[in-house]
């Protein structure tokens, strides 16, 4: 018996269809997971939002130490956070 496009079908065509469908579904799930990841803008540790201003000052100090902000910006933000 001849199937689509002249290829013979040997009574078990569904045997190839089920694994192929599983592969397509898994590929779609993996693709969605890859696309839904948020891009990382560098290596920053997780921040506890409830830790208060001491954590904010520590983050500010780390950014200044890495050279991400200038001395003027560091001083300005330090004043804003209420540190002497």
N, C-alpha and C positions, 0 to 999 in steps of 0.2 A: 504494500500500500504506500502511496506517495503522499507526502505532506506538503506543507507550504514550500514554495520555491523549488519543488522537485526533490527535496530531501526525504529519504524514507523514514517512516514513523514505525517504531516497533512496539506498539502497545503501551509504552511507559513514558510517554511524552511529559506527563505531569511530574515524573521523577526528576526531570531537569528544571522544571518551572518553579517548584517549591524552593529548592536551594537558591535559585537565581533571585527569587523574590526576597528571600531572607538577606542575601548579600546586598541587594538594592536598599532595603530598609536599614540595615546596619550602616551602610555608607552614608545614607541621608542623616541618620542620627549622629554619626561622627562629624559630618560636615557642619551640622547645626551647632554642635558643641564647640567646634573650633571657631566658628564665626561668632558665637555668643560670648567668647572670652573677652574680657576687657584688657586692652593693651596696657602694659606696665611702662611707666615713664621713668624707670630707674629702680634701684634697689632701696626701698623704704620699708622699715618694719611696720607692722600693724600698729595703729594708734588707738588707744582707748579713749573714746570721746568723753567719758565721765571722769577722767583722771584730774581735770582741772588745769589751771594755768601753769603749774610746774612742768607738766608734760609739754605744753606749748612752748615754754621757754627752752626746754631741752631740745625740742625739734628745731627751734630757731638757732640755737647754738650749733647744732649739727649742720644745718644748712650753711651757716657762716663758716664753719670749719672746712666744709667741702668746697667753699668758694662759690656757692650758688647765689649769694647775695653780698652786696658791698657793705662796708662798715657803716655808711650813713643809713642805709636801709635797716641794718641790724639794730642800730641805736634807736631809730624811730619806732620800730616794731617792739623793741624792748620797753620803751616808754608806754606804748599802747597797752601792753600786757600788764603794766603796773609794777614793773621791777625797777628798783632805783638806778 
